Amino acid sequence: MIRRVPSKQRNSLIHRERDRGLIRKLVALLVCGLVLSSGFVYAARQHFAALQLGYESENLRRERQQLLEEQRRLLLDREEAASPVKLERAARQLGMQPVSPSQVAPAREHSSSAKGESKPTGPATSGSAAAPTTGAGLD
């Protein structure tokens, strides 16, 4: 076997030169690594925030759908409760009776006032005295 390095070689006197740019290279590499890793962390945070918002919006859509169905059901219940048949049945249970024709007042007085014709039934109720009418402007 051939020995390439003699066993009695003295290397202790040889000094290696230090690389003066090594510290700058390592700092630049560290800064680049930090920037790159912070970019990945930021992107991951945005991704998870988007997923969370998606889940929340889906839950809100589901809740909105349930509330709309409940609103439809409540409207149907209200319409059903306000039906004339149910109202009549509930009134009979309370002891009410249908209106007889003798209990209804004639609508003659109400129909003339609804058309705009007002017939004075007595003296004026306002605080001023009524002016006498002479019939000069009436046809």
PyMOL commands that set and color helices and strands:
alter all, ss='L'
color gray80, all
select helices_A, chain A and resi 22-81+84-94+101-103+108-114
alter helices_A, ss='H'
color red, helices_A
deselect
rebuild
show_as cartoon
